Amino acid sequence: MNLVDRGEELSVMEHMLDSTESGHGGVLLVSGAVASGKTALLRAFGARVTSRGALYLQATASGAEADLPLGVMGQLLLGAGLPGADARRATQLVRRAAGSARPRRAAGERPAVVLDGIPELCGLLLEKSREMPLVLSIDDVQHADEDSLECLLYLSRRLAVSRILVVLGENSDFLAGNTRLRVDLLRLPGCRNIRLGPLQRSGVAEMISAFGEPGWGTRKLVPALLHMGGGSPLLTRALIEDHRAAGAAATASGDPVPGESFVRAVATCLYRSDLATRRTAWALAVAGPDMSLAELTEVLGTSRESLLRSLRALNEAGLLDAGWYRHEAGRAAVLRSLEPVDRARVEARCARVLHEHGAAASAVVRHLIAAGTVDAPWARRTLIEAAERALADDEVDLALTCLRIARDTSTDAHQSLEIRAALTRALWRVNPAGVAQHLPELTAAALDGRLAARHADALVGHLLWFGRPERALDVLRAVEQQGAAQPGRTGTGTPHRHDCPRLWLTYAYPGLAVPDCTPPGGTPEHTTAQDTTPQHAAALARSPHQRAASLVKSLLDGPGKDVVVRAEQILQSTRLDDDTVTALLVAVDSLVLADRLDAAAFWCETLLKEAAERRAPLWQALLAAARARIELRAGALATARNLARSALTLVPADGWGVAVAAPVATALFTGTLMGRLDEAAAQLAVPVPDSAFQTTDGLLYLRARGHYFLAAGRPYAALDDFLTCGDLMRRRRFDLPALVPWRTDAAEAHLSLGDGERARALAEEQLALAGGRNGWVRAVSLRVLAGTLKAAHRPPLLGEAVEILRDRGHRVELVSALAELARTQRELGKVGQARALARKAQQLAGECGMPVPPSAADTGSPHPAEQPWSSGNRRHPEELSNAELRVATLAVRGHTNRQIADKLCITISTVEQHLTRAYRKLAVQRRADLAAKIGPAAGPGDGEEPATHDACDRLHVG
């Protein structure tokens, strides 16, 4: 390599060469840190020596040949150009010394042949110097064998009147092995010592000019290279090579990016240092910057003085700055040079030393994980403690790693059970699918009384999630009985911790027979003296789980202002975590059921952001599903669909358990409302467990599927789903129209079948349940009830429904109410009002992402008689058979399937079959799309009005 920043040193060497040529030889000791440029300097000097006609003899010592007698001298003599007899004599002396060295050296004696041969060998070199100046260069002299050093000392004492210059390159890190050499040499009058320091700014800039590329920003690059390379020529050259290899990207940023050349250079520095320095570099890289010198000394098993010497050597080599690595890439390169087995050993020692010094579990566990397995009781306890801390700090991956290592090394049955329980808690936050495999063992332990109460509560929730409510009840009873048998288990003032699973039982599985469980707002059956203290009662009342349980009870009594206040109190005062996510979801759902969509959306979005920041996929998925339900009611259908998909992406369907019904229901309903029936039908292929239909999410799924069937022209299937919802809700005493208005859903199915009487009875029943509250349920009931009446009786009901829905923000229902009101006004001859309402319905439908309702499409444009149908985007009706065309035309005009069947004297099933074929031929998915394909004059009966219902004698409006 080209020599940079060493001009002063070369001047000293040339001056000594001048003295040697004039007959005054000497010794020059060139010392410096590893990779400081000593070898390059000796080579550059050797080239100058040769150019001046002197004989340059060069040797390189090696640690591998340190025990080879006269090994270094042998290298020098081979290049001396000795006459034949002298060359043979030198070779003979070296061989004899090597042959007799081993047995005599074992006895601590120096072979006589060596002692006798030194004067003769040195005499050969002295004789040669009379012919021409002689320069003997030995690199890495710290590794030279003892016999060669004796020769050098012998020769050095006789150089004052000779033409021999001895140049020795020495790594200053190996001071312990060179003490006698340095002492004896440096006291000689003709000996000089020069020490190579790190490169300066000018040297780095010169190296960039020599090895860099044109256009590099030298002014910016120099300080960066000086900092990262520490002035080491080897490291700086490697960084320049990596910078050049990085190409345009590195040139644009201006900052050097360490690469493979840097890694190799670091390894070279380490393996050219002594073992103590190398081990210190490894231990420091493993231990990290926070380990004290005392702790690092214990890890290395060495003295403080030895450690400090090694740290100084690493600082001088350019790897460290003030005792720590200059760049993380340097540390990474050092770790790469360490064999995996050796690293595991160092990591284990670091962990043990930190533990013994009382370090935090989070500091110890990093080394335990890297070590792989440390079979010691303290190590397992530390792993468990660190996992709990990591989970509290939202570092779930770290918690899982700790617990898995602890599980694999544990031999104690009780501890293994605790570890498994903790592992399920951590897995739950990421993907509940991984928890299912642990449930049988944990359930058996809970029933036998071997599982701690805090783990039993989580187990109950997991069993409910996977649709095993009966097993969950068994566990809950067993834990309560165990608590009753051991009254001292619950401390004074500690709230009853079984509220959370009871909340799931009450809300997620409504109507489940729970004879031994506490009803919402009640008192636990199994209580202790401590449980009934005033302190305990106060703590229990403040528990978010208990407040959420009471909130569920209030919902069953009918959502009101009190529900809203209590829900927001829970949301404002409760932090999101594994134990409270259920209570927070209940509070959000309560706001939805109370028609406070804006407040529910705000809190749900706030919690969703927090869950994302804390990297909790399950929390994110649950909150995304809740937000999707809110957006569905608010009419943001595309957003609702994306949120539902996101929920199923964050946690795969197999990890959702019975709760999978919730996001699937939202995706199914949004697809239906958006007119994308194929997309909606794909959701029906997602497996939903049978036990899901015991939950509130299952009710939402049945409702969504019913509306899909209704849009697909299968009203009987839709009616079956809606009535199933009603049957389940009434049997479970969880009849909440605000959750699932099954009566008006069933009423719409009856209207589609032409059964107005049953439809009106169901609508009136739901209207009575809604009472005087101006909520979404009342508005829907009014709209559906209006559809069962003659046109003259509809406007008041529809007008009130529109006002409520606009005020409450239910835009999907508002589209239907506006479209129905537009159709009614048209039937009453109020064409102007009808057109204005139809335009509003069309605009709102577009904002929601819904197809335009048929009645709005018919009314929002000029009267059909005044405007012929354009054939631009429509298929010609002649593609349909006569029977299909008659059925499709009547469907476009708003007739129900039963009305079409009665009018054409065919069965309802035949009507459905004709419509299905018409949909396929015209490439549409629902009735609303038929109007764009078939003109009003395409079939018989052009002057007929849509059928109306006759029975409207008496209205019961609450």
Buried (B, 14 or more C-beta within 10 A) or exposed (E): BEBBBBEEBBEEBEEBBEBBBEEBBBBBBBBBBBBBBBBBBBBBBBEBBEEEEBBBBBBBBBBEBBEBBBBBBBBBBBEBEBEEEBBEBBBEBBBBBBEBBEEBBEEEEBBEBBEEBBBEBBBBBBEBBEEEBBBBBBBBBBBBBBBBBBBBBBBBBBBEEBBBBBBBBBBBBBBEBBEEBBEBBEEBEBBBBBBBBBBBEEBBBBBBEEBBEEEBBEEEBBEBBBEBBBBBBBBBBBBBBBBBEBEEEBBEEEBBBBBEBBBBBBBBBBEBBBEBBBBBBBBBBBBBEEBEEEBBBBBBEBEEEBBBBBBBBBBBBBBBBEBBBBBEBBBBBBBEBBEEEEBBBBBBBBBBBBBEBEBEBBBBBBBBBBBBEBEBEBBBBBBBBBBBBBBEEBBBEBBBBBBBBBBEBBEEEEBBBBBBBBBBBBBBBBBBBBBBEBBEBBBEBBBEEBBBBEBBBBBBBBBBBBBBBEBBBBBBBBBBEBBBEEEEBBEEBBBBBBBBBBBBBBBBBBBBEBEEBBEBBEEBEBBBEBBEBEEBBEBBEEBBBBBBBBBBEBBBEBBEEEBBEBBBBBBEEBEBBBBBBBBBBBBBBBBBBBBBBEBBBBBBEEBBEBBBEBBBBBBBBBBBBBBBBBBBBBBBBEBBBBBBBBBBEBBEBEBBBBBBBBBBBBBBBBBBBBBBBEBBBEBBEBEBBEBBBBBBBBBBBBBBBBBBBBBBBBBBBBBBBBBBBBEBBEEBEBBBBBBBBBBBBBBBBBBBBBBBEBBBBBBBBBBEBBEEBBBBBBBBBBBBBBBBBBBEBBBEBBBBBBBBBBEBBBBBBBBBBBBBBBBBBBBBEBEEBBBBBBBBBBBBBEEBBBBBBBBBBBBBBEEBEEEEBEEEEBBEBEEBEEBBBBBBBBBBBBBBBBBBBBBBEBEBEBBBBBBBBBBEBBEBBBBBBBBBBBBBEBBEEEEEEBBBBEEBEEBEEB
